[in-house]
Amino acid sequence: MAFSLAFIALLIERVAGYPGWLFDGIGHPVTWMGSLIARLDRSWNKDADGFETRRRWGAAALVVLLTVTGIAAWFLETALLALPFGLVFAGFAAASLPAQKSLETHVIAVAVALEREGIEGGRRAVSMIVGRDPDQLDEAAVCRAAIESLAESFSDGIAAPAFWTAIGGLTCGAIYKAANTADSMIGHRSARFEAFGWAAARFDDLINLPASRLSGVLFLVAASLVPGASPARGWQAIRRDAHHHRSPNAGWPEAALAGALGFALAGPRSYGGQMIEATYMGEGGRRDLCPADIRRAVRLTRLASWLLIALFGGLAVLTAT
């Protein structure tokens, strides 16, 4: 049943996304989770405490977040599945976890802004989806930043919530989403969060491992169906470059996408005014990217999304027979 739930959720979200009227009315699960994380941060992350104390409080905050989320999701899932056509209703609830439509919308917006408004528009649009300093980026760097965000977010924003939903239903998918939201909010190596967010960052690394590998494989399969893309180059980039990425997971989808499309992604970048040295994913590929390259990357990831939907649909059929 969990495979079917993941399939239904992905299909619904692929077609409809998360409606704006629904967000305006009740918000989104991520905003609810974010409110709880912010409250725990204000209450338990005290500047006067030492590093180890703040790290323990951060671990406790993560446990509270995952427990509250898991219990709420379990009650909702149980209630929905008890209804006639309950699996469909549960699928609508689970469709709030992946973010296929919104990811594509935000990434394509960068290409559109560059084409219509030039570099200033592109910098403004890419600042909505990346954490690096946009003011120093030229057009090629803006395009690389957008494509890197697309590759990484496919893994942790689409494949991972679908994977964990397929493993343990709405409850497990919601717990994953809460952990990933915690990592995005407090899992930073900053003075405030290096200790308090330690547990969230380490746990997020662990639970994203299977989906990051799955995402890399999906990109390779999608590349075999896209004219001009090369799954062989993608696999070569994974083997050569992925383990050099600063993240234990992001290297797989970034290297696969970069190699398949002949791009060079990642590399040195600036966060908060600090220069970060990093290895290129797709070493030797093109760095002078343009808006058309963003659109090529979106086409490949869109195909990978449909492959993911087909995968869980096939598994649902196989487990039902």
Backbone hydrogen bonds in HBPLUS format (Angstrom, degrees):
<---DONOR---> <-ACCEPTOR-->    atom                        ^
c    i                          cat <-CA-CA->   ^        H-A-AA   ^      H-
h    n   atom  resd res      DA  || num        DHA   H-A  angle D-A-AA Bond
n    s   type  num  typ     dist DA aas  dist angle  dist       angle   num
A0005-LEU N   A0001-MET O   2.88 MM   4  6.17 152.5  1.95 148.1 156.5     1
A0006-ALA N   A0002-ALA O   2.95 MM   4  6.21 160.1  1.99 149.7 153.8     2
A0007-PHE N   A0003-PHE O   2.95 MM   4  6.19 158.1  2.00 148.6 155.0     3
A0008-ILE N   A0004-SER O   2.87 MM   4  6.09 169.2  1.89 155.9 158.0     4
A0009-ALA N   A0005-LEU O   2.91 MM   4  6.02 165.6  1.93 150.8 155.4     5
A0010-LEU N   A0006-ALA O   2.99 MM   4  6.08 166.8  2.00 148.9 152.4     6
A0011-LEU N   A0007-PHE O   2.98 MM   4  6.11 162.3  2.01 151.3 156.6     7
A0012-ILE N   A0008-ILE O   2.92 MM   4  6.08 165.6  1.94 154.3 158.0     8
A0013-GLU N   A0009-ALA O   2.98 MM   4  6.13 169.6  1.99 151.8 155.2     9
A0014-ARG N   A0010-LEU O   2.78 MM   4  5.82 149.4  1.88 145.2 154.3    10
A0015-VAL N   A0011-LEU O   3.16 MM   4  6.30 151.9  2.24 144.0 149.7    11
A0016-ALA N   A0012-ILE O   2.80 MM   4  5.88 171.4  1.80 160.1 163.2    12
A0017-GLY N   A0013-GLU O   2.84 MM   4  4.31 138.1  2.02 109.3 121.2    13
A0022-LEU N   A0019-PRO O   3.14 MM   3  5.32 127.9  2.43  99.1 112.1    14
A0023-PHE N   A0019-PRO O   3.10 MM   4  6.50 157.0  2.16 149.5 156.0    15
A0024-ASP N   A0020-GLY O   2.87 MM   4  6.12 161.2  1.91 152.6 157.8    16
A0025-GLY N   A0021-TRP O   3.05 MM   4  6.12 138.2  2.24 130.6 141.3    17
A0026-ILE N   A0022-LEU O   2.87 MM   4  6.03 176.3  1.87 162.6 162.0    18
A0027-GLY N   A0023-PHE O   2.76 MM   4  4.16 136.3  1.95 117.2 126.2    19
A0031-THR N   A0028-HIS O   2.87 MM   3  5.26 123.8  2.19 110.3 125.1    20
A0032-TRP N   A0028-HIS O   3.10 MM   4  6.51 153.0  2.18 154.9 163.3    21
A0033-MET N   A0029-PRO O   2.89 MM   4  6.12 166.6  1.91 154.0 157.6    22
A0034-GLY N   A0030-VAL O   2.77 MM   4  5.85 156.0  1.83 142.8 150.6    23
A0035-SER N   A0031-THR O   2.99 MM   4  6.12 146.2  2.10 138.7 146.3    24
A0036-LEU N   A0032-TRP O   3.23 MM   4  6.59 156.5  2.29 148.6 153.6    25
A0037-ILE N   A0033-MET O   2.95 MM   4  6.25 161.9  1.99 154.8 160.3    26
A0038-ALA N   A0034-GLY O   2.91 MM   4  6.05 162.7  1.94 148.4 153.1    27
A0039-ARG N   A0035-SER O   3.02 MM   4  6.21 151.7  2.11 141.3 149.0    28
A0040-LEU N   A0036-LEU O   2.95 MM   4  6.21 160.9  1.99 152.3 157.1    29
A0041-ASP N   A0037-ILE O   2.86 MM   4  6.07 154.9  1.92 150.4 158.1    30
A0042-ARG N   A0038-ALA O   2.97 MM   4  6.20 160.8  2.01 147.4 151.7    31
A0043-SER N   A0039-ARG O   3.02 MM   4  6.19 153.2  2.09 146.0 153.4    32
A0044-TRP N   A0040-LEU O   2.84 MM   4  5.74 160.4  1.87 152.1 156.6    33
A0045-ASN N   A0041-ASP O   3.05 MM   4  5.11 152.1  2.13 132.6 137.5    34
A0049-ASP N   A0046-LYS O   3.13 MM   3  5.57 153.1  2.21 110.6 118.1    35
A0054-ARG N   A0050-GLY O   2.96 MM   4  6.17 163.3  1.99 156.2 160.8    36
A0055-ARG N   A0051-PHE O   2.91 MM   4  6.13 147.5  2.01 147.0 157.0    37
A0056-ARG N   A0052-GLU O   2.94 MM   4  6.21 153.5  2.01 146.7 152.9    38
A0057-TRP N   A0053-THR O   2.98 MM   4  6.27 159.3  2.02 149.6 155.4    39
A0058-GLY N   A0054-ARG O   2.89 MM   4  6.04 148.1  2.00 140.5 149.6    40
A0059-ALA N   A0055-ARG O   3.00 MM   4  6.28 152.4  2.08 145.0 151.6    41
A0060-ALA N   A0056-ARG O   2.95 MM   4  6.22 155.9  2.01 147.5 154.4    42
A0061-ALA N   A0057-TRP O   2.84 MM   4  6.08 153.0  1.92 145.4 153.0    43
A0062-LEU N   A0058-GLY O   3.01 MM   4  6.27 153.3  2.08 145.2 151.8    44
A0063-VAL N   A0059-ALA O   3.07 MM   4  6.37 157.1  2.12 147.5 153.1    45
A0064-VAL N   A0060-ALA O   2.97 MM   4  6.26 160.7  2.01 152.5 157.5    46
A0065-LEU N   A0061-ALA O   2.92 MM   4  6.13 166.0  1.94 152.0 155.9    47
A0066-LEU N   A0062-LEU O   2.95 MM   4  6.14 170.4  1.96 155.8 157.7    48
A0067-THR N   A0063-VAL O   2.90 MM   4  5.96 154.8  1.97 146.9 154.4    49
A0068-VAL N   A0064-VAL O   2.91 MM   4  6.03 173.7  1.92 157.6 159.4    50
A0069-THR N   A0065-LEU O   2.98 MM   4  6.06 165.6  2.00 149.3 154.0    51
A0070-GLY N   A0066-LEU O   2.85 MM   4  5.82 159.7  1.89 140.5 147.0    52
A0071-ILE N   A0067-THR O   2.95 MM   4  6.08 165.8  1.98 153.3 156.6    53
A0072-ALA N   A0068-VAL O   3.05 MM   4  6.18 169.8  2.06 150.5 153.7    54
A0073-ALA N   A0069-THR O   2.89 MM   4  6.02 164.0  1.91 152.9 157.8    55
A0074-TRP N   A0070-GLY O   2.88 MM   4  5.95 152.7  1.95 143.9 151.9    56
A0075-PHE N   A0071-ILE O   3.03 MM   4  6.28 165.2  2.05 154.8 157.5    57
A0076-LEU N   A0072-ALA O   3.06 MM   4  6.26 161.7  2.09 147.5 152.9    58
A0077-GLU N   A0073-ALA O   2.82 MM   4  5.94 166.2  1.84 151.1 155.3    59
A0078-THR N   A0074-TRP O   2.88 MM   4  5.98 165.1  1.90 151.2 155.5    60
A0079-ALA N   A0075-PHE O   3.00 MM   4  6.13 159.7  2.04 146.5 151.9    61
A0080-LEU N   A0076-LEU O   2.94 MM   4  6.12 162.8  1.97 154.0 158.7    62
A0081-LEU N   A0077-GLU O   2.93 MM   4  6.03 165.9  1.95 154.1 157.9    63
A0083-LEU N   A0080-LEU O   3.07 MM   3  5.48 159.1  2.11 111.2 117.8    64
A0086-GLY N   A0083-LEU O   2.97 MM   3  4.62 122.6  2.31 136.3 124.7    65
A0088-VAL N   A0085-PHE O   3.06 MM   3  5.61 130.9  2.31 111.3 122.8    66
A0089-PHE N   A0085-PHE O   3.33 MM   4  6.78 158.2  2.38 148.6 154.6    67
A0090-ALA N   A0086-GLY O   2.82 MM   4  6.05 159.9  1.86 153.1 159.0    68
A0091-GLY N   A0087-LEU O   2.85 MM   4  5.99 139.7  2.01 133.8 145.4    69
A0092-PHE N   A0088-VAL O   2.97 MM   4  6.38 145.8  2.09 147.3 155.5    70
A0093-ALA N   A0089-PHE O   3.15 MM   4  6.53 154.2  2.21 144.9 151.5    71
A0094-ALA N   A0090-ALA O   2.84 MM   4  6.12 160.7  1.88 150.5 156.1    72
A0095-ALA N   A0091-GLY O   2.86 MM   4  5.96 128.9  2.13 138.7 152.1    73
A0096-SER N   A0093-ALA O   3.22 MM   3  5.89 166.5  2.24 115.0 119.0    74
A0097-LEU N   A0094-ALA O   3.01 MM   3  5.62 167.8  2.02 120.4 123.9    75
A0099-ALA N   A0157-GLY O   3.01 MM  58  5.75 130.2  2.26 137.5 150.5    76
A0103-LEU N   A0099-ALA O   3.15 MM   4  5.93 153.4  2.23 135.2 142.8    77
A0104-GLU N   A0100-GLN O   3.15 MM   4  6.35 172.1  2.15 154.1 156.0    78
A0105-THR N   A0101-LYS O   2.94 MM   4  6.11 161.0  1.98 150.6 156.7    79
A0106-HIS N   A0102-SER O   3.00 MM   4  6.15 163.4  2.02 150.0 153.0    80
A0107-VAL N   A0103-LEU O   3.03 MM   4  6.22 158.0  2.08 152.8 159.1    81
A0108-ILE N   A0104-GLU O   2.85 MM   4  5.89 171.2  1.86 156.8 159.8    82
A0109-ALA N   A0105-THR O   3.02 MM   4  6.05 142.8  2.16 136.5 146.9    83
A0110-VAL N   A0107-VAL O   3.04 MM   3  5.40 139.7  2.21 105.6 116.0    84
A0112-VAL N   A0108-ILE O   2.96 MM   4  6.28 164.9  1.99 158.6 163.0    85
A0113-ALA N   A0109-ALA O   2.89 MM   4  5.95 157.3  1.94 140.9 147.4    86
A0114-LEU N   A0110-VAL O   2.99 MM   4  6.21 159.0  2.04 149.5 154.8    87
A0115-GLU N   A0111-ALA O   3.02 MM   4  6.23 157.6  2.07 148.5 154.6    88
A0116-ARG N   A0112-VAL O   2.90 MM   4  6.06 152.5  1.98 150.8 158.2    89
A0117-GLU N   A0113-ALA O   2.73 MM   4  5.33 158.5  1.77 144.0 151.3    90
A0118-GLY N   A0114-LEU O   3.14 MM   4  4.47 136.8  2.33 109.9 116.5    91
A0122-GLY N   A0118-GLY O   3.05 MM   4  6.33 157.6  2.10 151.9 159.0    92
A0123-ARG N   A0119-ILE O   2.84 MM   4  6.05 159.6  1.88 153.3 158.1    93
A0124-ARG N   A0120-GLU O   3.04 MM   4  6.21 159.2  2.08 144.3 149.9    94
A0125-ALA N   A0121-GLY O   2.96 MM   4  6.16 158.7  2.00 148.6 154.3    95
A0126-VAL N   A0122-GLY O   2.89 MM   4  6.04 162.6  1.92 152.4 157.1    96
A0127-SER N   A0123-ARG O   3.05 MM   4  6.09 141.2  2.21 141.5 150.8    97
A0128-MET N   A0125-ALA O   3.21 MM   3  5.65 157.1  2.26 107.8 114.6    98
A0129-ILE N   A0126-VAL O   3.04 MM   3  5.54 161.1  2.08 114.4 120.2    99
A0130-VAL N   A0126-VAL O   3.14 MM   4  6.27 129.4  2.41 153.5 167.6   100
A0133-ASP N   A0270-SER O   2.92 MM 137  5.80 159.3  1.96 146.2 151.5   101
A0137-LEU N   A0134-PRO O   3.09 MM   3  5.35 168.0  2.10 116.1 119.4   102
A0142-VAL N   A0138-ASP O   2.90 MM   4  6.16 154.5  1.97 157.2 165.1   103
A0143-CYS N   A0139-GLU O   3.00 MM   4  6.27 159.7  2.04 151.7 156.7   104
A0144-ARG N   A0140-ALA O   2.92 MM   4  6.20 157.7  1.97 147.1 153.5   105
A0145-ALA N   A0141-ALA O   2.89 MM   4  6.05 160.9  1.93 146.9 152.2   106
A0146-ALA N   A0142-VAL O   3.02 MM   4  6.26 158.5  2.07 149.1 154.4   107
A0147-ILE N   A0143-CYS O   3.02 MM   4  6.23 160.7  2.06 151.1 156.0   108
A0148-GLU N   A0144-ARG O   2.83 MM   4  6.01 158.9  1.88 154.6 160.6   109
A0149-SER N   A0145-ALA O   3.02 MM   4  6.18 162.0  2.06 147.0 151.7   110
A0150-LEU N   A0146-ALA O   2.96 MM   4  6.17 150.1  2.05 140.6 149.4   111
A0151-ALA N   A0147-ILE O   2.95 MM   4  6.22 160.3  1.99 150.8 154.5   112
A0152-GLU N   A0148-GLU O   2.97 MM   4  6.20 175.1  1.97 158.5 159.5   113
A0153-SER N   A0149-SER O   2.80 MM   4  5.69 159.1  1.84 145.6 152.8   114
A0154-PHE N   A0150-LEU O   2.93 MM   4  5.96 139.3  2.10 139.4 149.2   115
A0155-SER N   A0152-GLU O   3.11 MM   3  5.34 121.0  2.48  98.7 112.1   116
A0156-ASP N   A0152-GLU O   3.10 MM   4  6.54 166.4  2.12 159.0 158.4   117
A0157-GLY N   A0153-SER O   2.62 MM   4  4.91 137.1  1.80 131.2 141.7   118
A0158-ILE N   A0154-PHE O   3.15 MM   4  5.07 134.8  2.36 118.6 124.1   119
A0159-ALA N   A0154-PHE O   2.90 MM   5  6.26 168.1  1.91 167.0 169.0   120
A0160-ALA N   A0155-SER O   2.80 MM   5  5.89 151.6  1.88 162.1 170.5   121
A0162-ALA N   A0158-ILE O   3.24 MM   4  6.27 156.7  2.29 145.9 152.8   122
A0163-PHE N   A0159-ALA O   2.77 MM   4  5.89 156.1  1.82 150.4 158.1   123
A0164-TRP N   A0160-ALA O   2.95 MM   4  6.18 171.3  1.96 162.6 162.7   124
A0165-THR N   A0161-PRO O   2.98 MM   4  5.99 144.2  2.11 136.0 146.1   125
A0166-ALA N   A0162-ALA O   2.89 MM   4  6.10 151.9  1.97 145.9 153.7   126
A0167-ILE N   A0163-PHE O   2.99 MM   4  6.31 131.0  2.24 138.0 152.1   127
A0168-GLY N   A0164-TRP O   2.94 MM   4  6.07 163.3  1.97 147.6 150.7   128
A0169-GLY N   A0165-THR O   2.65 MM   4  4.35 133.2  1.86 139.6 134.8   129
A0172-CYS N   A0168-GLY O   3.44 MM   4  4.78 163.0  2.47 116.2 115.0   130
A0173-GLY N   A0169-GLY O   3.01 MM   4  6.25 164.2  2.04 156.3 161.5   131
A0174-ALA N   A0170-LEU O   2.86 MM   4  5.96 156.7  1.92 150.1 155.6   132
A0175-ILE N   A0171-THR O   3.04 MM   4  6.28 155.2  2.10 147.4 154.3   133
A0176-TYR N   A0172-CYS O   3.00 MM   4  6.27 159.0  2.04 147.9 153.4   134
A0177-LYS N   A0173-GLY O   3.03 MM   4  6.31 161.4  2.07 145.0 149.9   135
A0178-ALA N   A0174-ALA O   2.93 MM   4  6.18 153.4  2.00 148.8 155.6   136
A0179-ALA N   A0175-ILE O   3.02 MM   4  6.28 161.2  2.06 151.9 156.3   137
A0180-ASN N   A0176-TYR O   2.90 MM   4  6.15 161.5  1.94 159.3 164.7   138
A0181-THR N   A0177-LYS O   2.91 MM   4  6.03 151.6  1.99 143.6 151.4   139
A0182-ALA N   A0178-ALA O   2.94 MM   4  6.17 152.6  2.02 145.4 152.9   140
A0183-ASP N   A0179-ALA O   3.01 MM   4  6.32 154.8  2.08 145.3 151.9   141
A0184-SER N   A0180-ASN O   3.04 MM   4  6.31 155.6  2.11 144.2 150.3   142
A0185-MET N   A0181-THR O   3.05 MM   4  6.23 136.9  2.24 141.8 153.1   143
A0185-MET N   A0182-ALA O   3.19 MM   3  5.15 129.4  2.46  93.9 107.2   144
A0186-ILE N   A0182-ALA O   2.80 MM   4  5.81 172.3  1.80 161.1 163.2   145
A0187-GLY N   A0183-ASP O   2.86 MM   4  4.17 138.7  2.03 115.1 122.7   146
A0194-GLU N   A0190-SER O   2.83 MM   4  5.24 145.5  1.95 156.5 154.0   147
A0197-GLY N   A0193-PHE O   2.76 MM   4  4.92 151.2  1.84 128.4 136.8   148
A0198-TRP N   A0195-ALA O   3.17 MM   3  5.22 163.7  2.19 107.2 112.0   149
A0201-ALA N   A0197-GLY O   2.96 MM   4  6.14 161.8  1.99 158.0 162.6   150
A0202-ARG N   A0198-TRP O   2.99 MM   4  6.21 167.3  2.01 157.2 160.4   151
A0203-PHE N   A0199-ALA O   2.91 MM   4  5.95 162.1  1.94 149.3 154.8   152
A0204-ASP N   A0200-ALA O   2.98 MM   4  6.01 154.6  2.04 141.6 148.9   153
A0205-ASP N   A0201-ALA O   3.04 MM   4  6.27 153.9  2.11 144.6 151.2   154
A0206-LEU N   A0202-ARG O   3.17 MM   4  6.46 153.8  2.24 143.5 149.8   155
A0207-ILE N   A0203-PHE O   3.02 MM   4  6.32 169.1  2.03 159.1 160.0   156
A0208-ASN N   A0204-ASP O   3.06 MM   4  6.00 135.4  2.27 145.0 154.4   157
A0209-LEU N   A0206-LEU O   3.30 MM   3  5.58 159.8  2.34 106.8 112.8   158
A0212-SER N   A0208-ASN O   3.02 MM   4  6.06 151.3  2.10 154.2 161.9   159
A0213-ARG N   A0209-LEU O   3.36 MM   4  6.61 158.1  2.41 152.2 156.4   160
A0214-LEU N   A0210-PRO O   3.01 MM   4  6.24 159.2  2.05 147.9 154.4   161
A0215-SER N   A0211-ALA O   2.77 MM   4  5.90 153.7  1.84 145.0 151.9   162
A0216-GLY N   A0212-SER O   3.11 MM   4  6.34 156.0  2.17 141.2 146.7   163
A0217-VAL N   A0213-ARG O   3.09 MM   4  6.40 158.6  2.14 149.2 154.3   164
A0218-LEU N   A0214-LEU O   2.90 MM   4  6.17 160.1  1.94 152.0 157.9   165
A0219-PHE N   A0215-SER O   2.92 MM   4  6.16 154.8  1.99 151.1 157.5   166
A0220-LEU N   A0216-GLY O   3.11 MM   4  6.39 148.8  2.21 141.7 149.9   167
A0221-VAL N   A0217-VAL O   2.98 MM   4  6.32 159.8  2.02 154.9 159.9   168
A0222-ALA N   A0218-LEU O   2.83 MM   4  6.01 162.7  1.86 149.9 155.4   169
A0223-ALA N   A0219-PHE O   2.85 MM   4  5.95 147.4  1.95 140.3 149.4   170
A0224-SER N   A0220-LEU O   3.25 MM   4  6.56 135.5  2.46 137.7 147.7   171
A0224-SER N   A0221-VAL O   3.11 MM   3  5.29 133.6  2.34  99.0 111.3   172
A0225-LEU N   A0222-ALA O   2.93 MM   3  5.30 154.8  2.00 109.9 118.2   173
A0226-VAL N   A0223-ALA O   3.32 MM   3  5.09 159.1  2.37  97.3 103.4   174
A0229-ALA N   A0226-VAL O   3.11 MM   3  5.57 164.4  2.14 133.2 136.8   175
A0230-SER N   A0260-ALA O   2.84 MM  30  4.55 154.4  1.91 124.5 133.2   176
A0234-GLY N   A0230-SER O   3.07 MM   4  6.34 152.8  2.15 145.5 153.8   177
A0235-TRP N   A0231-PRO O   2.90 MM   4  6.12 158.4  1.94 150.5 154.6   178
A0236-GLN N   A0232-ALA O   2.99 MM   4  6.20 157.2  2.04 146.3 153.0   179
A0237-ALA N   A0233-ARG O   2.93 MM   4  6.14 153.3  2.01 144.9 151.7   180
A0238-ILE N   A0234-GLY O   3.00 MM   4  6.30 151.4  2.08 145.9 153.8   181
A0239-ARG N   A0235-TRP O   3.02 MM   4  6.28 170.2  2.03 154.4 155.9   182
A0240-ARG N   A0236-GLN O   2.94 MM   4  6.07 153.2  2.01 146.2 154.0   183
A0241-ASP N   A0237-ALA O   2.72 MM   4  5.40 163.0  1.75 146.1 152.1   184
A0242-ALA N   A0238-ILE O   3.17 MM   4  4.88 142.9  2.31 116.9 127.7   185
A0244-HIS N   A0241-ASP O   2.87 MM   3  5.45 157.7  1.92 122.3 129.9   186
A0245-HIS N   A0242-ALA O   3.18 MM   3  5.65 165.5  2.21 114.0 118.5   187
A0252-TRP N   A0249-ASN O   3.22 MM   3  6.05 147.0  2.33 123.0 128.4   188
A0254-GLU N   A0250-ALA O   3.13 MM   4  6.15 163.9  2.16 158.7 163.0   189
A0255-ALA N   A0251-GLY O   2.83 MM   4  5.58 157.7  1.88 138.8 146.1   190
A0256-ALA N   A0252-TRP O   3.00 MM   4  6.02 163.1  2.03 149.8 155.1   191
A0257-LEU N   A0253-PRO O   2.99 MM   4  6.04 166.4  2.01 146.9 150.5   192
A0258-ALA N   A0254-GLU O   2.88 MM   4  5.93 163.4  1.91 148.1 153.8   193
A0259-GLY N   A0255-ALA O   2.85 MM   4  5.85 171.3  1.85 151.9 155.0   194
A0260-ALA N   A0256-ALA O   2.98 MM   4  5.95 160.7  2.02 142.9 149.1   195
A0261-LEU N   A0257-LEU O   3.10 MM   4  6.15 153.8  2.17 146.0 151.7   196
A0262-GLY N   A0258-ALA O   2.87 MM   4  5.76 113.5  2.33 140.7 156.9   197
A0263-PHE N   A0258-ALA O   2.77 MM   5  4.55 150.8  1.85 139.7 141.8   198
A0262-GLY N   A0259-GLY O   3.32 MM   3  5.05 150.1  2.42  93.8 102.5   199
A0286-ARG N   A0262-GLY O   2.89 MM  24  6.21 161.3  1.93 146.0 139.7   200
A0264-ALA N   A0286-ARG O   2.81 MM  22  5.38 136.7  1.99 146.5 134.9   201
A0265-LEU N   A0281-MET O   2.79 MM  16  4.99 161.1  1.82 154.4 155.2   202
A0281-MET N   A0265-LEU O   2.80 MM  16  4.99 159.6  1.84 131.3 138.2   203
A0267-GLY N   A0279-THR O   3.31 MM  12  4.74 140.8  2.47 115.3 106.1   204
A0269-ARG N   A0276-ILE O   3.01 MM   7  5.36 152.6  2.09 145.1 153.7   205
A0276-ILE N   A0269-ARG O   2.68 MM   7  5.36 170.6  1.69 167.3 170.7   206
A0271-TYR N   A0274-GLN O   2.91 MM   3  5.26 160.8  1.95 151.8 149.4   207
A0274-GLN N   A0271-TYR O   2.86 MM   3  5.26 164.8  1.89 119.2 123.6   208
A0285-GLY N   A0282-GLY O   2.86 MM   3  5.59 152.5  1.94 151.9 154.3   209
A0289-LEU N   A0287-ARG O   2.90 MM   2  5.58 135.9  2.10 104.2  91.2   210
A0293-ASP N   A0290-CYS O   2.84 MM   3  5.40 138.0  2.01 117.1 128.6   211
A0294-ILE N   A0291-PRO O   3.07 MM   3  5.09 122.6  2.42  95.8 110.3   212
A0295-ARG N   A0291-PRO O   3.16 MM   4  6.56 156.3  2.22 150.0 155.6   213
A0296-ARG N   A0292-ALA O   3.02 MM   4  6.33 147.7  2.13 139.7 148.6   214
A0297-ALA N   A0293-ASP O   2.99 MM   4  6.22 159.1  2.04 147.2 152.1   215
A0298-VAL N   A0294-ILE O   2.94 MM   4  6.24 154.9  2.00 149.8 157.0   216
A0299-ARG N   A0295-ARG O   2.96 MM   4  6.19 156.4  2.01 147.0 153.0   217
A0300-LEU N   A0296-ARG O   3.10 MM   4  6.41 155.5  2.16 147.6 153.6   218
A0301-THR N   A0297-ALA O   2.98 MM   4  6.26 164.0  2.00 152.0 156.2   219
A0302-ARG N   A0298-VAL O   2.81 MM   4  5.93 150.0  1.90 149.1 157.7   220
A0303-LEU N   A0299-ARG O   3.12 MM   4  6.31 155.2  2.18 142.4 148.2   221
A0304-ALA N   A0300-LEU O   2.95 MM   4  6.26 150.4  2.04 143.3 152.4   222
A0305-SER N   A0301-THR O   2.88 MM   4  6.15 142.3  2.02 141.0 150.7   223
A0306-TRP N   A0302-ARG O   3.14 MM   4  6.52 154.5  2.20 145.8 151.4   224
A0307-LEU N   A0303-LEU O   2.95 MM   4  6.27 147.9  2.05 145.8 155.5   225
A0308-LEU N   A0304-ALA O   2.93 MM   4  6.19 148.0  2.03 142.8 151.2   226
A0309-ILE N   A0305-SER O   2.94 MM   4  6.29 156.2  1.99 149.1 155.5   227
A0310-ALA N   A0306-TRP O   2.89 MM   4  6.11 160.3  1.93 145.6 151.0   228
A0311-LEU N   A0307-LEU O   2.83 MM   4  6.04 148.6  1.93 143.4 152.3   229
A0312-PHE N   A0308-LEU O   3.12 MM   4  6.43 166.6  2.14 155.2 155.6   230
A0313-GLY N   A0309-ILE O   2.89 MM   4  6.05 149.8  1.98 146.8 156.6   231
A0314-GLY N   A0310-ALA O   2.82 MM   4  5.96 158.1  1.87 148.2 153.4   232
A0315-LEU N   A0311-LEU O   2.96 MM   4  6.24 158.4  2.01 148.0 154.2   233
A0316-ALA N   A0312-PHE O   2.89 MM   4  5.97 148.1  2.00 138.1 146.9   234
A0317-VAL N   A0313-GLY O   3.08 MM   4  6.36 155.0  2.14 146.1 151.9   235
A0318-LEU N   A0314-GLY O   2.92 MM   4  6.18 162.4  1.95 151.0 156.1   236
A0319-THR N   A0315-LEU O   2.93 MM   4  6.05 160.6  1.97 148.2 152.8   237
A0320-ALA N   A0316-ALA O   3.08 MM   4  6.10 127.6  2.37 134.4 147.2   238
A0320-ALA N   A0317-VAL O   3.22 MM   3  5.14 135.4  2.43  93.2 105.5   239
